[in-house]
Amino acid sequence: MLWDKHVLPRIGGVELRRLTPQTIETFRADLEAVGVGPAAVRKTLAVLQSVLRRAVVGRRIAANPVAAVRKPPQRRTRLVGPLAPASVEALRW
């Protein structure tokens, strides 16, 4: 879904050899500009990086341009709250 929704419409027609870290930076900025959230941007870049890794292995490109681009940080949205010892004991019974 991420590939079809984000990658193909924006850079799907770009030749592999024309993909540079600057192209990927622009791609990331475009995603952020249209309101794609950080988690979706990170996942989209991960999918693209994985595909381009196969292109490197297949010697279609010399290096993976996505590897040089910083991805949005992954933020924890939920803190773990440990249970009180009395609550743990109540669960045991």
PDB file of N, CA, C and O in Angstrom:
ATOM      1  N   MET A   1       0.819  -1.185   0.000  1.00  0.00           N
ATOM      2  CA  MET A   1       0.000   0.000   0.000  1.00  0.00           C
ATOM      3  C   MET A   1       0.878   1.270   0.000  1.00  0.00           C
ATOM      4  O   MET A   1       0.609   2.210  -0.749  1.00  0.00           O
ATOM      5  N   LEU A   2       1.918   1.292   0.836  1.00  0.00           N
ATOM      6  CA  LEU A   2       2.791   2.467   0.890  1.00  0.00           C
ATOM      7  C   LEU A   2       3.459   2.712  -0.457  1.00  0.00           C
ATOM      8  O   LEU A   2       3.590   3.853  -0.901  1.00  0.00           O
ATOM      9  N   TRP A   3       3.875   1.638  -1.095  1.00  0.00           N
ATOM     10  CA  TRP A   3       4.526   1.757  -2.402  1.00  0.00           C
ATOM     11  C   TRP A   3       3.563   2.390  -3.400  1.00  0.00           C
ATOM     12  O   TRP A   3       3.904   3.362  -4.075  1.00  0.00           O
ATOM     13  N   ASP A   4       2.355   1.831  -3.486  1.00  0.00           N
ATOM     14  CA  ASP A   4       1.370   2.318  -4.453  1.00  0.00           C
ATOM     15  C   ASP A   4       0.905   3.737  -4.146  1.00  0.00           C
ATOM     16  O   ASP A   4       0.674   4.531  -5.059  1.00  0.00           O
ATOM     17  N   LYS A   5       0.770   4.050  -2.877  1.00  0.00           N
ATOM     18  CA  LYS A   5       0.225   5.355  -2.489  1.00  0.00           C
ATOM     19  C   LYS A   5       1.261   6.481  -2.522  1.00  0.00           C
ATOM     20  O   LYS A   5       0.946   7.606  -2.909  1.00  0.00           O
ATOM     21  N   HIS A   6       2.490   6.177  -2.116  1.00  0.00           N
ATOM     22  CA  HIS A   6       3.475   7.248  -1.961  1.00  0.00           C
ATOM     23  C   HIS A   6       4.635   7.192  -2.961  1.00  0.00           C
ATOM     24  O   HIS A   6       5.021   8.219  -3.518  1.00  0.00           O
ATOM     25  N   VAL A   7       5.181   6.020  -3.187  1.00  0.00           N
ATOM     26  CA  VAL A   7       6.389   5.921  -4.008  1.00  0.00           C
ATOM     27  C   VAL A   7       6.075   6.040  -5.494  1.00  0.00           C
ATOM     28  O   VAL A   7       6.627   6.904  -6.175  1.00  0.00           O
ATOM     29  N   LEU A   8       5.204   5.191  -5.998  1.00  0.00           N
ATOM     30  CA  LEU A   8       4.929   5.181  -7.444  1.00  0.00           C
ATOM     31  C   LEU A   8       4.489   6.530  -8.005  1.00  0.00           C
ATOM     32  O   LEU A   8       5.003   6.945  -9.044  1.00  0.00           O
ATOM     33  N   PRO A   9       3.552   7.234  -7.355  1.00  0.00           N
ATOM     34  CA  PRO A   9       3.126   8.507  -7.940  1.00  0.00           C
ATOM     35  C   PRO A   9       4.213   9.586  -7.966  1.00  0.00           C
ATOM     36  O   PRO A   9       4.186  10.472  -8.820  1.00  0.00           O
ATOM     37  N   ARG A  10       5.161   9.516  -7.041  1.00  0.00           N
ATOM     38  CA  ARG A  10       6.140  10.598  -6.930  1.00  0.00           C
ATOM     39  C   ARG A  10       7.467  10.289  -7.625  1.00  0.00           C
ATOM     40  O   ARG A  10       8.018  11.144  -8.318  1.00  0.00           O
ATOM     41  N   ILE A  11       7.978   9.077  -7.443  1.00  0.00           N
ATOM     42  CA  ILE A  11       9.282   8.773  -8.040  1.00  0.00           C
ATOM     43  C   ILE A  11       9.276   7.460  -8.813  1.00  0.00           C
ATOM     44  O   ILE A  11      10.337   6.954  -9.180  1.00  0.00           O
ATOM     45  N   GLY A  12       8.119   6.916  -9.058  1.00  0.00           N
ATOM     46  CA  GLY A  12       8.019   5.648  -9.762  1.00  0.00           C
ATOM     47  C   GLY A  12       8.573   5.678 -11.170  1.00  0.00           C
ATOM     48  O   GLY A  12       9.023   4.651 -11.679  1.00  0.00           O
ATOM     49  N   GLY A  13       8.549   6.841 -11.813  1.00  0.00           N
ATOM     50  CA  GLY A  13       9.045   6.949 -13.179  1.00  0.00           C
ATOM     51  C   GLY A  13      10.503   7.368 -13.292  1.00  0.00           C
ATOM     52  O   GLY A  13      11.028   7.515 -14.396  1.00  0.00           O
ATOM     53  N   VAL A  14      11.149   7.558 -12.166  1.00  0.00           N
ATOM     54  CA  VAL A  14      12.549   8.000 -12.174  1.00  0.00           C
ATOM     55  C   VAL A  14      13.456   6.787 -12.395  1.00  0.00           C
ATOM     56  O   VAL A  14      13.295   5.755 -11.742  1.00  0.00           O
ATOM     57  N   GLU A  15      14.402   6.919 -13.313  1.00  0.00           N
ATOM     58  CA  GLU A  15      15.363   5.842 -13.549  1.00  0.00           C
ATOM     59  C   GLU A  15      16.194   5.610 -12.289  1.00  0.00           C
ATOM     60  O   GLU A  15      16.516   6.551 -11.563  1.00  0.00           O
ATOM     61  N   LEU A  16      16.531   4.363 -12.043  1.00  0.00           N
ATOM     62  CA  LEU A  16      17.306   4.024 -10.844  1.00  0.00           C
ATOM     63  C   LEU A  16      18.578   4.847 -10.734  1.00  0.00           C
ATOM     64  O   LEU A  16      18.905   5.338  -9.653  1.00  0.00           O
ATOM     65  N   ARG A  17      19.293   5.002 -11.827  1.00  0.00           N
ATOM     66  CA  ARG A  17      20.570   5.721 -11.769  1.00  0.00           C
ATOM     67  C   ARG A  17      20.382   7.214 -11.471  1.00  0.00           C
ATOM     68  O   ARG A  17      21.341   7.894 -11.105  1.00  0.00           O
ATOM     69  N   ARG A  18      19.181   7.717 -11.623  1.00  0.00           N
ATOM     70  CA  ARG A  18      18.896   9.124 -11.328  1.00  0.00           C
ATOM     71  C   ARG A  18      18.483   9.358  -9.881  1.00  0.00           C
ATOM     72  O   ARG A  18      18.361  10.502  -9.445  1.00  0.00           O
ATOM     73  N   LEU A  19      18.268   8.278  -9.139  1.00  0.00           N
ATOM     74  CA  LEU A  19      17.920   8.413  -7.726  1.00  0.00           C
ATOM     75  C   LEU A  19      19.181   8.720  -6.930  1.00  0.00           C
ATOM     76  O   LEU A  19      20.125   7.930  -6.904  1.00  0.00           O
ATOM     77  N   THR A  20      19.178   9.861  -6.295  1.00  0.00           N
ATOM     78  CA  THR A  20      20.303  10.297  -5.469  1.00  0.00           C
ATOM     79  C   THR A  20      19.787  10.585  -4.059  1.00  0.00           C
ATOM     80  O   THR A  20      18.577  10.664  -3.851  1.00  0.00           O
ATOM     81  N   PRO A  21      20.682  10.740  -3.098  1.00  0.00           N
ATOM     82  CA  PRO A  21      20.210  11.140  -1.774  1.00  0.00           C
ATOM     83  C   PRO A  21      19.399  12.442  -1.810  1.00  0.00           C
ATOM     84  O   PRO A  21      18.457  12.603  -1.034  1.00  0.00           O
ATOM     85  N   GLN A  22      19.756  13.363  -2.698  1.00  0.00           N
ATOM     86  CA  GLN A  22      18.999  14.612  -2.816  1.00  0.00           C
ATOM     87  C   GLN A  22      17.585  14.344  -3.329  1.00  0.00           C
ATOM     88  O   GLN A  22      16.627  14.965  -2.869  1.00  0.00           O
ATOM     89  N   THR A  23      17.457  13.419  -4.284  1.00  0.00           N
ATOM     90  CA  THR A  23      16.138  13.050  -4.797  1.00  0.00           C
ATOM     91  C   THR A  23      15.287  12.467  -3.677  1.00  0.00           C
ATOM     92  O   THR A  23      14.103  12.781  -3.559  1.00  0.00           O
ATOM     93  N   ILE A  24      15.889  11.626  -2.867  1.00  0.00           N
ATOM     94  CA  ILE A  24      15.165  10.992  -1.767  1.00  0.00           C
ATOM     95  C   ILE A  24      14.811  12.020  -0.699  1.00  0.00           C
ATOM     96  O   ILE A  24      13.728  11.957  -0.118  1.00  0.00           O
ATOM     97  N   GLU A  25      15.709  12.966  -0.434  1.00  0.00           N
ATOM     98  CA  GLU A  25      15.405  14.056   0.512  1.00  0.00           C
ATOM     99  C   GLU A  25      14.199  14.862   0.028  1.00  0.00           C
ATOM    100  O   GLU A  25      13.312  15.196   0.813  1.00  0.00           O
ATOM    101  N   THR A  26      14.175  15.167  -1.260  1.00  0.00           N
ATOM    102  CA  THR A  26      13.046  15.900  -1.835  1.00  0.00           C
ATOM    103  C   THR A  26      11.770  15.074  -1.723  1.00  0.00           C
ATOM    104  O   THR A  26      10.706  15.605  -1.407  1.00  0.00           O
ATOM    105  N   PHE A  27      11.880  13.782  -1.980  1.00  0.00           N
ATOM    106  CA  PHE A  27      10.747  12.867  -1.849  1.00  0.00           C
ATOM    107  C   PHE A  27      10.217  12.890  -0.419  1.00  0.00           C
ATOM    108  O   PHE A  27       9.009  12.989  -0.204  1.00  0.00           O
ATOM    109  N   ARG A  28      11.116  12.798   0.556  1.00  0.00           N
ATOM    110  CA  ARG A  28      10.705  12.833   1.959  1.00  0.00           C
ATOM    111  C   ARG A  28      10.025  14.164   2.295  1.00  0.00           C
ATOM    112  O   ARG A  28       8.984  14.189   2.951  1.00  0.00           O
ATOM    113  N   ALA A  29      10.619  15.254   1.843  1.00  0.00           N
ATOM    114  CA  ALA A  29      10.039  16.572   2.105  1.00  0.00           C
ATOM    115  C   ALA A  29       8.655  16.704   1.474  1.00  0.00           C
ATOM    116  O   ALA A  29       7.756  17.306   2.060  1.00  0.00           O
ATOM    117  N   ASP A  30       8.488  16.145   0.291  1.00  0.00           N
ATOM    118  CA  ASP A  30       7.187  16.168  -0.386  1.00  0.00           C
ATOM    119  C   ASP A  30       6.148  15.396   0.422  1.00  0.00           C
ATOM    120  O   ASP A  30       5.016  15.853   0.579  1.00  0.00           O
ATOM    121  N   LEU A  31       6.526  14.239   0.928  1.00  0.00           N
ATOM    122  CA  LEU A  31       5.600  13.461   1.755  1.00  0.00           C
ATOM    123  C   LEU A  31       5.179  14.257   2.993  1.00  0.00           C
ATOM    124  O   LEU A  31       3.999  14.308   3.340  1.00  0.00           O
ATOM    125  N   GLU A  32       6.150  14.867   3.642  1.00  0.00           N
ATOM    126  CA  GLU A  32       5.850  15.649   4.845  1.00  0.00           C
ATOM    127  C   GLU A  32       5.000  16.866   4.515  1.00  0.00           C
ATOM    128  O   GLU A  32       4.134  17.245   5.305  1.00  0.00           O
ATOM    129  N   ALA A  33       5.233  17.491   3.353  1.00  0.00           N
ATOM    130  CA  ALA A  33       4.488  18.682   2.955  1.00  0.00           C
ATOM    131  C   ALA A  33       3.015  18.401   2.718  1.00  0.00           C
ATOM    132  O   ALA A  33       2.168  19.263   2.951  1.00  0.00           O
ATOM    133  N   VAL A  34       2.710  17.194   2.253  1.00  0.00           N
ATOM    134  CA  VAL A  34       1.300  16.862   1.997  1.00  0.00           C
ATOM    135  C   VAL A  34       0.628  16.248   3.219  1.00  0.00           C
ATOM    136  O   VAL A  34      -0.520  15.812   3.144  1.00  0.00           O
ATOM    137  N   GLY A  35       1.333  16.211   4.335  1.00  0.00           N
ATOM    138  CA  GLY A  35       0.727  15.784   5.587  1.00  0.00           C
ATOM    139  C   GLY A  35       0.868  14.319   5.941  1.00  0.00           C
ATOM    140  O   GLY A  35       0.164  13.826   6.822  1.00  0.00           O
ATOM    141  N   VAL A  36       1.758  13.618   5.274  1.00  0.00           N
ATOM    142  CA  VAL A  36       2.005  12.225   5.636  1.00  0.00           C
ATOM    143  C   VAL A  36       2.724  12.216   6.986  1.00  0.00           C
ATOM    144  O   VAL A  36       3.709  12.931   7.171  1.00  0.00           O
ATOM    145  N   GLY A  37       2.247  11.432   7.900  1.00  0.00           N
ATOM    146  CA  GLY A  37       2.798  11.396   9.251  1.00  0.00           C
ATOM    147  C   GLY A  37       4.186  10.785   9.317  1.00  0.00           C
ATOM    148  O   GLY A  37       4.595  10.066   8.405  1.00  0.00           O
ATOM    149  N   PRO A  38       4.914  11.066  10.392  1.00  0.00           N
ATOM    150  CA  PRO A  38       6.283  10.565  10.537  1.00  0.00           C
ATOM    151  C   PRO A  38       6.385   9.040  10.458  1.00  0.00           C
ATOM    152  O   PRO A  38       7.328   8.518   9.862  1.00  0.00           O
ATOM    153  N   ALA A  39       5.439   8.328  11.044  1.00  0.00           N
ATOM    154  CA  ALA A  39       5.497   6.863  11.007  1.00  0.00           C
ATOM    155  C   ALA A  39       5.351   6.353   9.577  1.00  0.00           C
ATOM    156  O   ALA A  39       6.071   5.441   9.169  1.00  0.00           O
ATOM    157  N   ALA A  40       4.427   6.932   8.814  1.00  0.00           N
ATOM    158  CA  ALA A  40       4.226   6.508   7.419  1.00  0.00           C
ATOM    159  C   ALA A  40       5.423   6.892   6.558  1.00  0.00           C
ATOM    160  O   ALA A  40       5.808   6.134   5.667  1.00  0.00           O
ATOM    161  N   VAL A  41       6.017   8.059   6.809  1.00  0.00           N
ATOM    162  CA  VAL A  41       7.216   8.467   6.063  1.00  0.00           C
ATOM    163  C   VAL A  41       8.343   7.481   6.347  1.00  0.00           C
ATOM    164  O   VAL A  41       9.024   7.034   5.424  1.00  0.00           O
ATOM    165  N   ARG A  42       8.542   7.140   7.615  1.00  0.00           N
ATOM    166  CA  ARG A  42       9.591   6.205   7.992  1.00  0.00           C
ATOM    167  C   ARG A  42       9.368   4.847   7.329  1.00  0.00           C
ATOM    168  O   ARG A  42      10.304   4.261   6.786  1.00  0.00           O
ATOM    169  N   LYS A  43       8.146   4.350   7.370  1.00  0.00           N
ATOM    170  CA  LYS A  43       7.844   3.046   6.769  1.00  0.00           C
ATOM    171  C   LYS A  43       8.009   3.082   5.254  1.00  0.00           C
ATOM    172  O   LYS A  43       8.514   2.130   4.659  1.00  0.00           O
ATOM    173  N   THR A  44       7.584   4.179   4.631  1.00  0.00           N
ATOM    174  CA  THR A  44       7.731   4.306   3.182  1.00  0.00           C
ATOM    175  C   THR A  44       9.202   4.310   2.784  1.00  0.00           C
ATOM    176  O   THR A  44       9.590   3.644   1.824  1.00  0.00           O
ATOM    177  N   LEU A  45      10.015   5.053   3.515  1.00  0.00           N
ATOM    178  CA  LEU A  45      11.448   5.073   3.228  1.00  0.00           C
ATOM    179  C   LEU A  45      12.084   3.709   3.482  1.00  0.00           C
ATOM    180  O   LEU A  45      13.017   3.319   2.780  1.00  0.00           O
ATOM    181  N   ALA A  46      11.588   2.990   4.473  1.00  0.00           N
ATOM    182  CA  ALA A  46      12.111   1.648   4.742  1.00  0.00           C
ATOM    183  C   ALA A  46      11.783   0.702   3.588  1.00  0.00           C
ATOM    184  O   ALA A  46      12.626  -0.099   3.182  1.00  0.00           O
ATOM    185  N   VAL A  47      10.572   0.792   3.063  1.00  0.00           N
ATOM    186  CA  VAL A  47      10.189  -0.045   1.918  1.00  0.00           C
ATOM    187  C   VAL A  47      11.060   0.303   0.711  1.00  0.00           C
ATOM    188  O   VAL A  47      11.579  -0.586   0.036  1.00  0.00           O
ATOM    189  N   LEU A  48      11.216   1.599   0.444  1.00  0.00           N
ATOM    190  CA  LEU A  48      12.032   2.034  -0.688  1.00  0.00           C
ATOM    191  C   LEU A  48      13.483   1.591  -0.511  1.00  0.00           C
ATOM    192  O   LEU A  48      14.115   1.141  -1.467  1.00  0.00           O
ATOM    193  N   GLN A  49      14.010   1.716   0.700  1.00  0.00           N
ATOM    194  CA  GLN A  49      15.389   1.305   0.955  1.00  0.00           C
ATOM    195  C   GLN A  49      15.555  -0.194   0.739  1.00  0.00           C
ATOM    196  O   GLN A  49      16.579  -0.633   0.214  1.00  0.00           O
ATOM    197  N   SER A  50      14.583  -0.966   1.127  1.00  0.00           N
ATOM    198  CA  SER A  50      14.642  -2.405   0.929  1.00  0.00           C
ATOM    199  C   SER A  50      14.636  -2.770  -0.556  1.00  0.00           C
ATOM    200  O   SER A  50      15.395  -3.636  -0.991  1.00  0.00           O
ATOM    201  N   VAL A  51      13.789  -2.113  -1.318  1.00  0.00           N
ATOM    202  CA  VAL A  51      13.728  -2.369  -2.764  1.00  0.00           C
ATOM    203  C   VAL A  51      15.053  -1.983  -3.415  1.00  0.00           C
ATOM    204  O   VAL A  51      15.581  -2.721  -4.246  1.00  0.00           O
ATOM    205  N   LEU A  52      15.580  -0.832  -3.037  1.00  0.00           N
ATOM    206  CA  LEU A  52      16.832  -0.377  -3.638  1.00  0.00           C
ATOM    207  C   LEU A  52      18.030  -1.217  -3.173  1.00  0.00           C
ATOM    208  O   LEU A  52      19.038  -1.305  -3.876  1.00  0.00           O
ATOM    209  N   ARG A  53      17.921  -1.824  -2.008  1.00  0.00           N
ATOM    210  CA  ARG A  53      18.971  -2.749  -1.562  1.00  0.00           C
ATOM    211  C   ARG A  53      19.059  -3.922  -2.542  1.00  0.00           C
ATOM    212  O   ARG A  53      20.153  -4.384  -2.865  1.00  0.00           O
ATOM    213  N   ARG A  54      17.914  -4.397  -3.009  1.00  0.00           N
ATOM    214  CA  ARG A  54      17.907  -5.472  -4.002  1.00  0.00           C
ATOM    215  C   ARG A  54      18.527  -4.999  -5.320  1.00  0.00           C
ATOM    216  O   ARG A  54      19.184  -5.774  -6.015  1.00  0.00           O
ATOM    217  N   ALA A  55      18.314  -3.727  -5.658  1.00  0.00           N
ATOM    218  CA  ALA A  55      18.918  -3.185  -6.876  1.00  0.00           C
ATOM    219  C   ALA A  55      20.439  -3.127  -6.742  1.00  0.00           C
ATOM    220  O   ALA A  55      21.154  -3.348  -7.719  1.00  0.00           O
ATOM    221  N   VAL A  56      20.934  -2.834  -5.549  1.00  0.00           N
ATOM    222  CA  VAL A  56      22.382  -2.819  -5.318  1.00  0.00           C
ATOM    223  C   VAL A  56      22.934  -4.238  -5.437  1.00  0.00           C
ATOM    224  O   VAL A  56      23.953  -4.463  -6.091  1.00  0.00           O
ATOM    225  N   VAL A  57      22.259  -5.185  -4.805  1.00  0.00           N
ATOM    226  CA  VAL A  57      22.697  -6.580  -4.875  1.00  0.00           C
ATOM    227  C   VAL A  57      22.695  -7.068  -6.318  1.00  0.00           C
ATOM    228  O   VAL A  57      23.583  -7.817  -6.725  1.00  0.00           O
ATOM    229  N   GLY A  58      21.704  -6.647  -7.086  1.00  0.00           N
ATOM    230  CA  GLY A  58      21.625  -7.027  -8.494  1.00  0.00           C
ATOM    231  C   GLY A  58      22.499  -6.188  -9.407  1.00  0.00           C
ATOM    232  O   GLY A  58      22.459  -6.342 -10.628  1.00  0.00           O
ATOM    233  N   ARG A  59      23.282  -5.308  -8.823  1.00  0.00           N
ATOM    234  CA  ARG A  59      24.218  -4.440  -9.542  1.00  0.00           C
ATOM    235  C   ARG A  59      23.536  -3.522 -10.564  1.00  0.00           C
ATOM    236  O   ARG A  59      24.093  -3.205 -11.615  1.00  0.00           O
ATOM    237  N   ARG A  60      22.337  -3.117 -10.225  1.00  0.00           N
ATOM    238  CA  ARG A  60      21.634  -2.153 -11.076  1.00  0.00           C
ATOM    239  C   ARG A  60      22.008  -0.719 -10.697  1.00  0.00           C
ATOM    240  O   ARG A  60      21.955   0.190 -11.525  1.00  0.00           O
ATOM    241  N   ILE A  61      22.386  -0.537  -9.429  1.00  0.00           N
ATOM    242  CA  ILE A  61      22.903   0.741  -8.944  1.00  0.00           C
ATOM    243  C   ILE A  61      24.101   0.446  -8.046  1.00  0.00           C
ATOM    244  O   ILE A  61      24.224  -0.649  -7.496  1.00  0.00           O
ATOM    245  N   ALA A  62      24.979   1.433  -7.906  1.00  0.00           N
ATOM    246  CA  ALA A  62      26.206   1.230  -7.129  1.00  0.00           C
ATOM    247  C   ALA A  62      25.970   1.317  -5.629  1.00  0.00           C
ATOM    248  O   ALA A  62      26.587   0.584  -4.857  1.00  0.00           O
ATOM    249  N   ALA A  63      25.078   2.212  -5.213  1.00  0.00           N
ATOM    250  CA  ALA A  63      24.835   2.429  -3.784  1.00  0.00           C
ATOM    251  C   ALA A  63      23.363   2.746  -3.571  1.00  0.00           C
ATOM    252  O   ALA A  63      22.667   3.185  -4.488  1.00  0.00           O
ATOM    253  N   ASN A  64      22.908   2.521  -2.364  1.00  0.00           N
ATOM    254  CA  ASN A  64      21.517   2.776  -2.020  1.00  0.00           C
ATOM    255  C   ASN A  64      21.362   4.229  -1.562  1.00  0.00           C
ATOM    256  O   ASN A  64      21.862   4.585  -0.495  1.00  0.00           O
ATOM    257  N   PRO A  65      20.683   5.073  -2.340  1.00  0.00           N
ATOM    258  CA  PRO A  65      20.571   6.479  -1.971  1.00  0.00           C
ATOM    259  C   PRO A  65      19.717   6.722  -0.731  1.00  0.00           C
ATOM    260  O   PRO A  65      19.858   7.761  -0.086  1.00  0.00           O
ATOM    261  N   VAL A  66      18.841   5.794  -0.387  1.00  0.00           N
ATOM    262  CA  VAL A  66      17.988   5.982   0.787  1.00  0.00           C
ATOM    263  C   VAL A  66      18.796   5.832   2.068  1.00  0.00           C
ATOM    264  O   VAL A  66      18.451   6.424   3.090  1.00  0.00           O
ATOM    265  N   ALA A  67      19.858   5.052   2.023  1.00  0.00           N
ATOM    266  CA  ALA A  67      20.676   4.829   3.215  1.00  0.00           C
ATOM    267  C   ALA A  67      21.271   6.127   3.754  1.00  0.00           C
ATOM    268  O   ALA A  67      21.534   6.233   4.952  1.00  0.00           O
ATOM    269  N   ALA A  68      21.485   7.108   2.893  1.00  0.00           N
ATOM    270  CA  ALA A  68      22.099   8.371   3.311  1.00  0.00           C
ATOM    271  C   ALA A  68      21.088   9.380   3.855  1.00  0.00           C
ATOM    272  O   ALA A  68      21.472  10.441   4.348  1.00  0.00           O
ATOM    273  N   VAL A  69      19.810   9.055   3.768  1.00  0.00           N
ATOM    274  CA  VAL A  69      18.758   9.995   4.177  1.00  0.00           C
ATOM    275  C   VAL A  69      18.295   9.663   5.586  1.00  0.00           C
ATOM    276  O   VAL A  69      18.019   8.509   5.912  1.00  0.00           O
ATOM    277  N   ARG A  70      18.216  10.698   6.415  1.00  0.00           N
ATOM    278  CA  ARG A  70      17.729  10.502   7.781  1.00  0.00           C
ATOM    279  C   ARG A  70      16.232  10.255   7.756  1.00  0.00           C
ATOM    280  O   ARG A  70      15.473  10.968   7.099  1.00  0.00           O
ATOM    281  N   LYS A  71      15.828   9.230   8.485  1.00  0.00           N
ATOM    282  CA  LYS A  71      14.412   8.910   8.598  1.00  0.00           C
ATOM    283  C   LYS A  71      13.843   9.628   9.822  1.00  0.00           C
ATOM    284  O   LYS A  71      14.581   9.936  10.757  1.00  0.00           O
ATOM    285  N   PRO A  72      12.540   9.896   9.819  1.00  0.00           N
ATOM    286  CA  PRO A  72      11.941  10.494  11.019  1.00  0.00           C
ATOM    287  C   PRO A  72      12.155   9.568  12.215  1.00  0.00           C
ATOM    288  O   PRO A  72      12.097   8.347  12.070  1.00  0.00           O
ATOM    289  N   PRO A  73      12.398  10.131  13.377  1.00  0.00           N
ATOM    290  CA  PRO A  73      12.633   9.279  14.548  1.00  0.00           C
ATOM    291  C   PRO A  73      11.364   8.526  14.943  1.00  0.00           C
ATOM    292  O   PRO A  73      10.247   9.004  14.745  1.00  0.00           O
ATOM    293  N   GLN A  74      11.567   7.354  15.498  1.00  0.00           N
ATOM    294  CA  GLN A  74      10.435   6.575  15.990  1.00  0.00           C
ATOM    295  C   GLN A  74      10.192   6.994  17.422  1.00  0.00           C
ATOM    296  O   GLN A  74      11.086   6.916  18.265  1.00  0.00           O
ATOM    297  N   ARG A  75       8.994   7.434  17.691  1.00  0.00           N
ATOM    298  CA  ARG A  75       8.656   7.908  19.024  1.00  0.00           C
ATOM    299  C   ARG A  75       7.757   6.894  19.717  1.00  0.00           C
ATOM    300  O   ARG A  75       6.834   6.342  19.117  1.00  0.00           O
ATOM    301  N   ARG A  76       8.045   6.666  20.976  1.00  0.00           N
ATOM    302  CA  ARG A  76       7.148   5.825  21.767  1.00  0.00           C
ATOM    303  C   ARG A  76       5.959   6.663  22.163  1.00  0.00           C
ATOM    304  O   ARG A  76       6.114   7.774  22.670  1.00  0.00           O
ATOM    305  N   THR A  77       4.793   6.148  21.938  1.00  0.00           N
ATOM    306  CA  THR A  77       3.587   6.912  22.262  1.00  0.00           C
ATOM    307  C   THR A  77       2.960   6.474  23.572  1.00  0.00           C
ATOM    308  O   THR A  77       2.082   7.149  24.109  1.00  0.00           O
ATOM    309  N   ARG A  78       3.411   5.350  24.079  1.00  0.00           N
ATOM    310  CA  ARG A  78       2.812   4.845  25.298  1.00  0.00           C
ATOM    311  C   ARG A  78       3.910   4.475  26.284  1.00  0.00           C
ATOM    312  O   ARG A  78       4.845   3.752  25.941  1.00  0.00           O
ATOM    313  N   LEU A  79       3.795   4.960  27.478  1.00  0.00           N
ATOM    314  CA  LEU A  79       4.742   4.610  28.520  1.00  0.00           C
ATOM    315  C   LEU A  79       4.275   3.358  29.236  1.00  0.00           C
ATOM    316  O   LEU A  79       3.078   3.149  29.436  1.00  0.00           O
ATOM    317  N   VAL A  80       5.221   2.542  29.612  1.00  0.00           N
ATOM    318  CA  VAL A  80       4.901   1.348  30.372  1.00  0.00           C
ATOM    319  C   VAL A  80       4.762   1.741  31.826  1.00  0.00           C
ATOM    320  O   VAL A  80       5.677   2.317  32.415  1.00  0.00           O
ATOM    321  N   GLY A  81       3.632   1.433  32.392  1.00  0.00           N
ATOM    322  CA  GLY A  81       3.400   1.724  33.814  1.00  0.00           C
ATOM    323  C   GLY A  81       3.393   0.434  34.607  1.00  0.00           C
ATOM    324  O   GLY A  81       2.453  -0.351  34.487  1.00  0.00           O
ATOM    325  N   PRO A  82       4.414   0.194  35.412  1.00  0.00           N
ATOM    326  CA  PRO A  82       4.452  -1.056  36.170  1.00  0.00           C
ATOM    327  C   PRO A  82       3.323  -1.115  37.192  1.00  0.00           C
ATOM    328  O   PRO A  82       2.918  -0.103  37.764  1.00  0.00           O
ATOM    329  N   LEU A  83       2.832  -2.328  37.402  1.00  0.00           N
ATOM    330  CA  LEU A  83       1.773  -2.516  38.388  1.00  0.00           C
ATOM    331  C   LEU A  83       2.361  -2.513  39.790  1.00  0.00           C
ATOM    332  O   LEU A  83       3.513  -2.892  40.005  1.00  0.00           O
ATOM    333  N   ALA A  84       1.551  -2.082  40.721  1.00  0.00           N
ATOM    334  CA  ALA A  84       1.958  -2.120  42.130  1.00  0.00           C
ATOM    335  C   ALA A  84       1.992  -3.581  42.571  1.00  0.00           C
ATOM    336  O   ALA A  84       1.236  -4.400  42.049  1.00  0.00           O
ATOM    337  N   PRO A  85       2.857  -3.914  43.523  1.00  0.00           N
ATOM    338  CA  PRO A  85       2.935  -5.298  43.995  1.00  0.00           C
ATOM    339  C   PRO A  85       1.581  -5.853  44.441  1.00  0.00           C
ATOM    340  O   PRO A  85       1.296  -7.026  44.203  1.00  0.00           O
ATOM    341  N   ALA A  86       0.752  -5.046  45.075  1.00  0.00           N
ATOM    342  CA  ALA A  86      -0.564  -5.511  45.520  1.00  0.00           C
ATOM    343  C   ALA A  86      -1.438  -5.884  44.327  1.00  0.00           C
ATOM    344  O   ALA A  86      -2.211  -6.839  44.404  1.00  0.00           O
ATOM    345  N   SER A  87      -1.327  -5.147  43.234  1.00  0.00           N
ATOM    346  CA  SER A  87      -2.103  -5.455  42.029  1.00  0.00           C
ATOM    347  C   SER A  87      -1.648  -6.762  41.406  1.00  0.00           C
ATOM    348  O   SER A  87      -2.469  -7.544  40.927  1.00  0.00           O
ATOM    349  N   VAL A  88      -0.361  -6.999  41.412  1.00  0.00           N
ATOM    350  CA  VAL A  88       0.173  -8.248  40.873  1.00  0.00           C
ATOM    351  C   VAL A  88      -0.335  -9.418  41.702  1.00  0.00           C
ATOM    352  O   VAL A  88      -0.751 -10.440  41.156  1.00  0.00           O
ATOM    353  N   GLU A  89      -0.300  -9.267  42.998  1.00  0.00           N
ATOM    354  CA  GLU A  89      -0.787 -10.332  43.874  1.00  0.00           C
ATOM    355  C   GLU A  89      -2.267 -10.582  43.655  1.00  0.00           C
ATOM    356  O   GLU A  89      -2.716 -11.727  43.702  1.00  0.00           O
ATOM    357  N   ALA A  90      -3.034  -9.520  43.414  1.00  0.00           N
ATOM    358  CA  ALA A  90      -4.480  -9.686  43.177  1.00  0.00           C
ATOM    359  C   ALA A  90      -4.726 -10.430  41.868  1.00  0.00           C
ATOM    360  O   ALA A  90      -5.692 -11.186  41.766  1.00  0.00           O
ATOM    361  N   LEU A  91      -3.876 -10.230  40.871  1.00  0.00           N
ATOM    362  CA  LEU A  91      -4.022 -10.919  39.591  1.00  0.00           C
ATOM    363  C   LEU A  91      -3.696 -12.410  39.694  1.00  0.00           C
ATOM    364  O   LEU A  91      -4.251 -13.230  38.963  1.00  0.00           O
ATOM    365  N   ARG A  92      -2.800 -12.743  40.599  1.00  0.00           N
ATOM    366  CA  ARG A  92      -2.404 -14.138  40.747  1.00  0.00           C
ATOM    367  C   ARG A  92      -3.566 -15.001  41.217  1.00  0.00           C
ATOM    368  O   ARG A  92      -3.588 -16.195  40.919  1.00  0.00           O
ATOM    369  N   TRP A  93      -4.517 -14.451  41.930  1.00  0.00           N
ATOM    370  CA  TRP A  93      -5.637 -15.242  42.487  1.00  0.00           C
ATOM    371  C   TRP A  93      -6.803 -15.047  41.638  1.00  0.00           C
ATOM    372  O   TRP A  93      -7.863 -15.611  41.907  1.00  0.00           O
TER     373      TRP A  93
END
